[in-house]
């Protein structure tokens, strides 16, 4: 199956780039995927590594770039990552396959799988935070119907332009845009294909999405180096505190599983598991996860 992921130059040089390399190595381990990277920026050692490992790199400029720059100058919109917006370009560049897989860069393929029996009318996606909350989907893993996405793209584009030009969406992002534009049209993807490390461990998961705190964040939090007071930092701390048992189980398992994929990353997760054991011993847990039961819309589609 053709598989897309996307990143910009800055992302490729940071932890997101390191996670993307691990993701590609895990994809090579399970087989069956034809990787294509949508990339914005100057070519670097990151893109060279990708090509050396069988990834086709497509240089893409987001069509909203000029509008983003104008909105940023006006102080009405500041995109968190240009790389994330590149996923919206898939219908414009894909002309060979009717259905393709898209993932964010912070996922790990855990086992081989076959999605050929799934044929969504537009796309299929899994929940954002809790596996039974279908109010709002997470766009980190999507099975796309390319012709349908292409046919509906003009409406999506107009909505994005309206939102950004309205000046009331400082935290607007492509995931919200997709949720809003395709409300009631997207279909449910089994959460095993977008599984989170703060959900209970299961050997049936096919794709693990490091959604929320990344490994570097977890290392900082478990070593007492996490001092952020912004909304995201506080939320990440609450996530770890509520679900430290699940994080421990997953990190322990990854420490073993990744030895055949990337030994240095296997060591990293094994050390993180040890740090989580200490963290759980020293930090009283509040296991109430209701704060993650986020309802963006009035009702689920």
Residue, then its C-alpha position, 0 to 999 in steps of 0.5 A: x500500500x502506498x503510504x504518505x507522511x509529511x514534514x518540513x525542514x525544521x521538523x526534520x532537524x528536530x525530534x520529529x525527524x528522529x521519530x520519522x526515521x524510527x517510523x521508516x525503520x519500523x515500516x521496513x520491518x513489517x513490509x508491505x508499504x511504499x513510502x512517500x514523504x511530502x517535504x517542504x524546505x531545503x534538502x538536508x541530511x534528513x532527506x538524504x537518509x530518507x532516500x537512502x532507506x527507500x523513501x521517495x521524497x516529493x518537494x511540495x509547497x503548501x498552497x496556503x503558504x502566502x496566506x499563512x504569512x499574511x495572517x502571521x504578520x497580522x497576528x491572527x494566525x500562527x501555524x504550529x507546523x507547516x509540515x502538518x498542512x502538507x497532508x492536504x496536498x496528497x489529492x493533488x500529487x497522487x494519481x495512481x492509487x485510489x486509496x492510500x495511507x497517511x500517518x504523522x511522523x510520530x508513529x511506530x508500525x508494530x505488525x503487518x496489516x491489510x487495509x485492502x478491505x476498507x473502502x471509505x467514501x472519503x476517509x477513515x480515522x480513529x478518535x483523538x484521545x479516548x478510544x470510545x470518543x468518536x466526537x472528534x477524530x485524530x488525523x495522525x492516521x488516515x485511510x484516504x479515498x484520493x478521488x473523493x478527497x480531490x473532489x471535495x477539496x475546493x470546499x475544504x480550501x474555501x473553508x480554510x481561507x474563510x477561517x484564517x481570514x476571519x482572524x478568530x482562529x489563532x490555534x486553528x490547525x489542519x486537523x480541526x479543518x478536516x474535522x469541521x469540513x468532513x463532519x458526518x462524512x468520515x468513517x471510523x477506523x479501528x483504534x488499533x490502527x491509531x493506538x496511543x501509549x496512554x491506552x492499556x497495552x495490547x499486542x493487537x495494536x498495529x500502529x502506535x501513535x506517540x500522540x501527546x508527550x513525545x519520548x523527549x517530553x517523557x524523559x524531561x517529566x520523569x527526570x524533574x526537568x519539566x517546568x512548563x506552565x503553558x496549557x499544553x505542558x500542563x495537559x501533558x503532565x496530567x496525561x502522564x500522571x493519569x496514565x503512567x501505568x500504560x506508558x510504563x507498559x508500552x515503554x517496557x515492551x518497546x524496549x524489547x520490540x525495537x531491538x530488531x528495528x533500531x537498537x539505540x531507540x530500544x535502549x532509549x525506551x528501556x531507560x525510559x521504562x526505568x525512569x517511569x518506575x521511579x516516577x510512579x514511586x515518587x509522584x502520587x497518581x491521579x487516575x481520573x482521565x475525564x479531562x481527556x474526554x474532549x468534546x469539540x462538537x455538540x454530538x458525535x457524527 
